[in-house]
Amino acid sequence: MLPYSSHPYEEPVVFVEPCVRTLHIRGMDEDNPNRFWNNETEDWVPKEHR
C-alpha cells in the first residue's frame, strides 16, 4: 500500500470559503416580466398564500 492511500469509506475534506461575488445590482430588474412576482398567481396556489 502507498503511504497516502485512503480507506474507501473515508470522505474527502472540503474547505468552503465565502469567495463568491455577484455582479447583480439590487432593484435593477424588478419590472422584469419573467420574474415570478410579476406574473399572475397560479391556480394551484392555496388562497391563503396568494
LUMRO-77936 format. One record per atom (N, C-alpha, C): residue in three letters; x, y, z; atom name. Coordinates in pm, 1 decimal, always signed. Layout:
# LUMRO-77936
<r><resn>ALA</resn><c1>X</c1><c2>Y</c2><c3>Z</c3><name>CA</name></r>
...
***
This chain:
# LUMRO-77936
<r><resn>MET</resn><c1>+82.6</c1><c2>-119.6</c2><c3>+0.0</c3><name>N</name></r>
<r><resn>MET</resn><c1>+0.0</c1><c2>+0.0</c2><c3>+0.0</c3><name>CA</name></r>
<r><resn>MET</resn><c1>+86.7</c1><c2>+125.6</c2><c3>+0.0</c3><name>C</name></r>
<r><resn>LEU</resn><c1>+36.5</c1><c2>+225.7</c2><c3>-65.6</c3><name>N</name></r>
<r><resn>LEU</resn><c1>+106.3</c1><c2>+353.0</c2><c3>-67.0</c3><name>CA</name></r>
<r><resn>LEU</resn><c1>+83.6</c1><c2>+426.5</c2><c3>+64.2</c3><name>C</name></r>
<r><resn>PRO</resn><c1>+174.0</c1><c2>+510.4</c2><c3>+103.2</c3><name>N</name></r>
<r><resn>PRO</resn><c1>+155.7</c1><c2>+581.4</c2><c3>+231.0</c3><name>CA</name></r>
<r><resn>PRO</resn><c1>+41.6</c1><c2>+681.9</c2><c3>+229.2</c3><name>C</name></r>
<r><resn>TYR</resn><c1>-5.8</c1><c2>+726.5</c2><c3>+109.2</c3><name>N</name></r>
<r><resn>TYR</resn><c1>-112.1</c1><c2>+826.2</c2><c3>+102.9</c3><name>CA</name></r>
<r><resn>TYR</resn><c1>-245.6</c1><c2>+767.0</c2><c3>+60.2</c3><name>C</name></r>
<r><resn>SER</resn><c1>-255.3</c1><c2>+637.1</c2><c3>+56.4</c3><name>N</name></r>
<r><resn>SER</resn><c1>-383.0</c1><c2>+577.2</c2><c3>+16.6</c3><name>CA</name></r>
<r><resn>SER</resn><c1>-485.1</c1><c2>+595.6</c2><c3>+128.5</c3><name>C</name></r>
<r><resn>SER</resn><c1>-611.4</c1><c2>+595.6</c2><c3>+92.4</c3><name>N</name></r>
<r><resn>SER</resn><c1>-717.3</c1><c2>+615.1</c2><c3>+191.5</c3><name>CA</name></r>
<r><resn>SER</resn><c1>-813.7</c1><c2>+498.0</c2><c3>+186.7</c3><name>C</name></r>
<r><resn>HIS</resn><c1>-886.6</c1><c2>+484.6</c2><c3>+292.3</c3><name>N</name></r>
<r><resn>HIS</resn><c1>-987.2</c1><c2>+379.5</c2><c3>+302.4</c3><name>CA</name></r>
<r><resn>HIS</resn><c1>-1102.9</c1><c2>+416.7</c2><c3>+210.3</c3><name>C</name></r>
<r><resn>PRO</resn><c1>-1167.6</c1><c2>+320.3</c2><c3>+144.8</c3><name>N</name></r>
<r><resn>PRO</resn><c1>-1275.6</c1><c2>+355.8</c2><c3>+51.0</c3><name>CA</name></r>
<r><resn>PRO</resn><c1>-1394.9</c1><c2>+425.8</c2><c3>+115.7</c3><name>C</name></r>
<r><resn>TYR</resn><c1>-1410.4</c1><c2>+414.3</c2><c3>+247.1</c3><name>N</name></r>
<r><resn>TYR</resn><c1>-1524.3</c1><c2>+479.1</c2><c3>+311.7</c3><name>CA</name></r>
<r><resn>TYR</resn><c1>-1489.9</c1><c2>+617.5</c2><c3>+367.3</c3><name>C</name></r>
<r><resn>GLU</resn><c1>-1366.4</c1><c2>+659.7</c2><c3>+354.0</c3><name>N</name></r>
<r><resn>GLU</resn><c1>-1330.4</c1><c2>+792.1</c2><c3>+401.7</c3><name>CA</name></r>
<r><resn>GLU</resn><c1>-1385.9</c1><c2>+898.2</c2><c3>+307.7</c3><name>C</name></r>
<r><resn>GLU</resn><c1>-1427.0</c1><c2>+1007.9</c2><c3>+363.8</c3><name>N</name></r>
<r><resn>GLU</resn><c1>-1479.3</c1><c2>+1117.1</c2><c3>+283.2</c3><name>CA</name></r>
<r><resn>GLU</resn><c1>-1373.3</c1><c2>+1225.3</c2><c3>+269.8</c3><name>C</name></r>
<r><resn>PRO</resn><c1>-1370.5</c1><c2>+1292.2</c2><c3>+156.6</c3><name>N</name></r>
<r><resn>PRO</resn><c1>-1270.4</c1><c2>+1398.3</c2><c3>+141.4</c3><name>CA</name></r>
<r><resn>PRO</resn><c1>-1304.1</c1><c2>+1519.9</c2><c3>+227.4</c3><name>C</name></r>
<r><resn>VAL</resn><c1>-1202.2</c1><c2>+1591.8</c2><c3>+265.2</c3><name>N</name></r>
<r><resn>VAL</resn><c1>-1220.1</c1><c2>+1714.5</c2><c3>+341.5</c3><name>CA</name></r>
<r><resn>VAL</resn><c1>-1237.9</c1><c2>+1828.3</c2><c3>+241.5</c3><name>C</name></r>
<r><resn>VAL</resn><c1>-1344.5</c1><c2>+1906.8</c2><c3>+259.6</c3><name>N</name></r>
<r><resn>VAL</resn><c1>-1373.3</c1><c2>+2018.4</c2><c3>+169.4</c3><name>CA</name></r>
<r><resn>VAL</resn><c1>-1373.5</c1><c2>+2146.2</c2><c3>+251.8</c3><name>C</name></r>
<r><resn>PHE</resn><c1>-1295.1</c1><c2>+2241.5</c2><c3>+208.7</c3><name>N</name></r>
<r><resn>PHE</resn><c1>-1291.4</c1><c2>+2371.5</c2><c3>+275.0</c3><name>CA</name></r>
<r><resn>PHE</resn><c1>-1376.4</c1><c2>+2468.7</c2><c3>+194.8</c3><name>C</name></r>
<r><resn>VAL</resn><c1>-1476.0</c1><c2>+2527.4</c2><c3>+260.1</c3><name>N</name></r>
<r><resn>VAL</resn><c1>-1565.3</c1><c2>+2622.0</c2><c3>+193.8</c3><name>CA</name></r>
<r><resn>VAL</resn><c1>-1530.9</c1><c2>+2761.8</c2><c3>+243.2</c3><name>C</name></r>
<r><resn>GLU</resn><c1>-1508.8</c1><c2>+2850.5</c2><c3>+149.2</c3><name>N</name></r>
<r><resn>GLU</resn><c1>-1475.6</c1><c2>+2987.7</c2><c3>+184.8</c3><name>CA</name></r>
<r><resn>GLU</resn><c1>-1572.5</c1><c2>+3083.3</c2><c3>+114.5</c3><name>C</name></r>
<r><resn>PRO</resn><c1>-1610.1</c1><c2>+3192.2</c2><c3>+180.4</c3><name>N</name></r>
<r><resn>PRO</resn><c1>-1700.4</c1><c2>+3289.7</c2><c3>+117.9</c3><name>CA</name></r>
<r><resn>PRO</resn><c1>-1626.4</c1><c2>+3374.1</c2><c3>+13.6</c3><name>C</name></r>
<r><resn>CYS</resn><c1>-1604.2</c1><c2>+3316.1</c2><c3>-102.0</c3><name>N</name></r>
<r><resn>CYS</resn><c1>-1525.6</c1><c2>+3387.4</c2><c3>-202.8</c3><name>CA</name></r>
<r><resn>CYS</resn><c1>-1604.4</c1><c2>+3413.3</c2><c3>-331.2</c3><name>C</name></r>
<r><resn>VAL</resn><c1>-1734.7</c1><c2>+3385.7</c2><c3>-329.2</c3><name>N</name></r>
<r><resn>VAL</resn><c1>-1815.7</c1><c2>+3407.4</c2><c3>-448.5</c3><name>CA</name></r>
<r><resn>VAL</resn><c1>-1872.8</c1><c2>+3548.9</c2><c3>-443.1</c3><name>C</name></r>
<r><resn>ARG</resn><c1>-1870.7</c1><c2>+3616.9</c2><c3>-554.4</c3><name>N</name></r>
<r><resn>ARG</resn><c1>-1919.6</c1><c2>+3754.2</c2><c3>-561.0</c3><name>CA</name></r>
<r><resn>ARG</resn><c1>-2017.6</c1><c2>+3765.9</c2><c3>-675.9</c3><name>C</name></r>
<r><resn>THR</resn><c1>-2120.0</c1><c2>+3843.5</c2><c3>-657.9</c3><name>N</name></r>
<r><resn>THR</resn><c1>-2217.5</c1><c2>+3863.0</c2><c3>-763.7</c3><name>CA</name></r>
<r><resn>THR</resn><c1>-2203.9</c1><c2>+4003.0</c2><c3>-822.2</c3><name>C</name></r>
<r><resn>LEU</resn><c1>-2240.2</c1><c2>+4016.5</c2><c3>-947.3</c3><name>N</name></r>
<r><resn>LEU</resn><c1>-2238.2</c1><c2>+4146.8</c2><c3>-1013.3</c3><name>CA</name></r>
<r><resn>LEU</resn><c1>-2378.3</c1><c2>+4206.9</c2><c3>-1019.9</c3><name>C</name></r>
<r><resn>HIS</resn><c1>-2475.5</c1><c2>+4142.1</c2><c3>-953.4</c3><name>N</name></r>
<r><resn>HIS</resn><c1>-2613.2</c1><c2>+4189.0</c2><c3>-954.3</c3><name>CA</name></r>
<r><resn>HIS</resn><c1>-2625.7</c1><c2>+4321.2</c2><c3>-880.3</c3><name>C</name></r>
<r><resn>ILE</resn><c1>-2698.1</c1><c2>+4413.3</c2><c3>-939.2</c3><name>N</name></r>
<r><resn>ILE</resn><c1>-2727.4</c1><c2>+4541.0</c2><c3>-874.3</c3><name>CA</name></r>
<r><resn>ILE</resn><c1>-2872.3</c1><c2>+4533.4</c2><c3>-827.7</c3><name>C</name></r>
<r><resn>ARG</resn><c1>-2891.7</c1><c2>+4549.5</c2><c3>-697.2</c3><name>N</name></r>
<r><resn>ARG</resn><c1>-3023.7</c1><c2>+4531.7</c2><c3>-639.0</c3><name>CA</name></r>
<r><resn>ARG</resn><c1>-3124.1</c1><c2>+4629.8</c2><c3>-697.9</c3><name>C</name></r>
<r><resn>GLY</resn><c1>-3243.7</c1><c2>+4577.4</c2><c3>-731.8</c3><name>N</name></r>
<r><resn>GLY</resn><c1>-3350.1</c1><c2>+4660.6</c2><c3>-784.4</c3><name>CA</name></r>
<r><resn>GLY</resn><c1>-3338.4</c1><c2>+4688.5</c2><c3>-932.6</c3><name>C</name></r>
<r><resn>MET</resn><c1>-3243.6</c1><c2>+4627.9</c2><c3>-999.8</c3><name>N</name></r>
<r><resn>MET</resn><c1>-3220.9</c1><c2>+4659.8</c2><c3>-1140.0</c3><name>CA</name></r>
<r><resn>MET</resn><c1>-3327.6</c1><c2>+4600.4</c2><c3>-1231.7</c3><name>C</name></r>
<r><resn>ASP</resn><c1>-3377.1</c1><c2>+4479.9</c2><c3>-1200.3</c3><name>N</name></r>
<r><resn>ASP</resn><c1>-3474.0</c1><c2>+4416.7</c2><c3>-1290.4</c3><name>CA</name></r>
<r><resn>ASP</resn><c1>-3603.3</c1><c2>+4380.1</c2><c3>-1217.7</c3><name>C</name></r>
<r><resn>GLU</resn><c1>-3649.6</c1><c2>+4468.3</c2><c3>-1129.9</c3><name>N</name></r>
<r><resn>GLU</resn><c1>-3772.3</c1><c2>+4439.5</c2><c3>-1057.0</c3><name>CA</name></r>
<r><resn>GLU</resn><c1>-3895.0</c1><c2>+4441.7</c2><c3>-1145.9</c3><name>C</name></r>
<r><resn>ASP</resn><c1>-3889.3</c1><c2>+4507.3</c2><c3>-1260.3</c3><name>N</name></r>
<r><resn>ASP</resn><c1>-4003.6</c1><c2>+4509.8</c2><c3>-1350.5</c3><name>CA</name></r>
<r><resn>ASP</resn><c1>-3990.0</c1><c2>+4405.6</c2><c3>-1461.9</c3><name>C</name></r>
<r><resn>ASN</resn><c1>-3897.7</c1><c2>+4312.9</c2><c3>-1448.9</c3><name>N</name></r>
<r><resn>ASN</resn><c1>-3878.5</c1><c2>+4206.9</c2><c3>-1547.2</c3><name>CA</name></r>
<r><resn>ASN</resn><c1>-4003.3</c1><c2>+4119.4</c2><c3>-1552.3</c3><name>C</name></r>
<r><resn>PRO</resn><c1>-4066.6</c1><c2>+4102.1</c2><c3>-1667.9</c3><name>N</name></r>
<r><resn>PRO</resn><c1>-4189.9</c1><c2>+4022.8</c2><c3>-1676.0</c3><name>CA</name></r>
<r><resn>PRO</resn><c1>-4167.5</c1><c2>+3873.8</c2><c3>-1655.2</c3><name>C</name></r>
<r><resn>ASN</resn><c1>-4045.2</c1><c2>+3827.7</c2><c3>-1657.1</c3><name>N</name></r>
<r><resn>ASN</resn><c1>-4017.4</c1><c2>+3685.6</c2><c3>-1637.3</c3><name>CA</name></r>
<r><resn>ASN</resn><c1>-4000.8</c1><c2>+3648.5</c2><c3>-1490.9</c3><name>C</name></r>
<r><resn>ARG</resn><c1>-4002.9</c1><c2>+3743.0</c2><c3>-1400.9</c3><name>N</name></r>
<r><resn>ARG</resn><c1>-3991.1</c1><c2>+3713.7</c2><c3>-1258.4</c3><name>CA</name></r>
<r><resn>ARG</resn><c1>-4124.9</c1><c2>+3666.6</c2><c3>-1204.1</c3><name>C</name></r>
<r><resn>PHE</resn><c1>-4120.7</c1><c2>+3578.2</c2><c3>-1105.2</c3><name>N</name></r>
<r><resn>PHE</resn><c1>-4244.4</c1><c2>+3519.6</c2><c3>-1053.7</c3><name>CA</name></r>
<r><resn>PHE</resn><c1>-4334.2</c1><c2>+3622.6</c2><c3>-988.0</c3><name>C</name></r>
<r><resn>TRP</resn><c1>-4276.7</c1><c2>+3727.4</c2><c3>-929.6</c3><name>N</name></r>
<r><resn>TRP</resn><c1>-4361.1</c1><c2>+3825.9</c2><c3>-861.9</c3><name>CA</name></r>
<r><resn>TRP</resn><c1>-4429.2</c1><c2>+3921.1</c2><c3>-958.9</c3><name>C</name></r>
<r><resn>ASN</resn><c1>-4395.1</c1><c2>+3915.6</c2><c3>-1086.5</c3><name>N</name></r>
<r><resn>ASN</resn><c1>-4461.3</c1><c2>+3999.4</c2><c3>-1186.3</c3><name>CA</name></r>
<r><resn>ASN</resn><c1>-4562.1</c1><c2>+3921.3</c2><c3>-1270.1</c3><name>C</name></r>
<r><resn>ASN</resn><c1>-4591.1</c1><c2>+3799.2</c2><c3>-1232.7</c3><name>N</name></r>
<r><resn>ASN</resn><c1>-4686.5</c1><c2>+3715.3</c2><c3>-1305.4</c3><name>CA</name></r>
<r><resn>ASN</resn><c1>-4811.3</c1><c2>+3692.0</c2><c3>-1221.3</c3><name>C</name></r>
<r><resn>GLU</resn><c1>-4915.0</c1><c2>+3648.6</c2><c3>-1287.6</c3><name>N</name></r>
<r><resn>GLU</resn><c1>-5037.1</c1><c2>+3612.5</c2><c3>-1215.7</c3><name>CA</name></r>
<r><resn>GLU</resn><c1>-5011.2</c1><c2>+3488.5</c2><c3>-1130.8</c3><name>C</name></r>
<r><resn>THR</resn><c1>-5077.7</c1><c2>+3480.0</c2><c3>-1017.1</c3><name>N</name></r>
<r><resn>THR</resn><c1>-5062.5</c1><c2>+3364.2</c2><c3>-930.0</c3><name>CA</name></r>
<r><resn>THR</resn><c1>-5125.1</c1><c2>+3241.7</c2><c3>-995.9</c3><name>C</name></r>
<r><resn>GLU</resn><c1>-5055.0</c1><c2>+3130.4</c2><c3>-987.5</c3><name>N</name></r>
<r><resn>GLU</resn><c1>-5104.7</c1><c2>+3006.2</c2><c3>-1046.8</c3><name>CA</name></r>
<r><resn>GLU</resn><c1>-5227.8</c1><c2>+2957.2</c2><c3>-970.9</c3><name>C</name></r>
<r><resn>ASP</resn><c1>-5314.0</c1><c2>+2882.5</c2><c3>-1039.9</c3><name>N</name></r>
<r><resn>ASP</resn><c1>-5438.8</c1><c2>+2837.0</c2><c3>-978.2</c3><name>CA</name></r>
<r><resn>ASP</resn><c1>-5416.1</c1><c2>+2728.0</c2><c3>-873.1</c3><name>C</name></r>
<r><resn>TRP</resn><c1>-5300.7</c1><c2>+2663.6</c2><c3>-872.3</c3><name>N</name></r>
<r><resn>TRP</resn><c1>-5275.1</c1><c2>+2558.7</c2><c3>-774.1</c3><name>CA</name></r>
<r><resn>TRP</resn><c1>-5227.1</c1><c2>+2614.5</c2><c3>-639.1</c3><name>C</name></r>
<r><resn>VAL</resn><c1>-5197.3</c1><c2>+2743.6</c2><c3>-633.8</c3><name>N</name></r>
<r><resn>VAL</resn><c1>-5151.2</c1><c2>+2805.4</c2><c3>-508.3</c3><name>CA</name></r>
<r><resn>VAL</resn><c1>-5272.7</c1><c2>+2824.1</c2><c3>-417.2</c3><name>C</name></r>
<r><resn>PRO</resn><c1>-5264.0</c1><c2>+2779.5</c2><c3>-292.1</c3><name>N</name></r>
<r><resn>PRO</resn><c1>-5377.7</c1><c2>+2796.4</c2><c3>-199.3</c3><name>CA</name></r>
<r><resn>PRO</resn><c1>-5413.4</c1><c2>+2944.0</c2><c3>-181.8</c3><name>C</name></r>
<r><resn>LYS</resn><c1>-5539.7</c1><c2>+2971.4</c2><c3>-157.1</c3><name>N</name></r>
<r><resn>LYS</resn><c1>-5587.7</c1><c2>+3109.2</c2><c3>-146.7</c3><name>CA</name></r>
<r><resn>LYS</resn><c1>-5520.2</c1><c2>+3186.4</c2><c3>-34.2</c3><name>C</name></r>
<r><resn>GLU</resn><c1>-5482.6</c1><c2>+3117.7</c2><c3>+75.6</c3><name>N</name></r>
<r><resn>GLU</resn><c1>-5419.1</c1><c2>+3187.8</c2><c3>+185.7</c3><name>CA</name></r>
<r><resn>GLU</resn><c1>-5275.3</c1><c2>+3230.2</c2><c3>+154.4</c3><name>C</name></r>
<r><resn>HIS</resn><c1>-5220.0</c1><c2>+3179.5</c2><c3>+44.8</c3><name>N</name></r>
<r><resn>HIS</resn><c1>-5083.1</c1><c2>+3214.5</c2><c3>+6.0</c3><name>CA</name></r>
<r><resn>HIS</resn><c1>-5076.1</c1><c2>+3310.8</c2><c3>-112.0</c3><name>C</name></r>
<r><resn>ARG</resn><c1>-5190.1</c1><c2>+3355.4</c2><c3>-159.2</c3><name>N</name></r>
<r><resn>ARG</resn><c1>-5190.7</c1><c2>+3444.1</c2><c3>-276.7</c3><name>CA</name></r>
<r><resn>ARG</resn><c1>-5170.3</c1><c2>+3588.2</c2><c3>-238.4</c3><name>C</name></r>
***
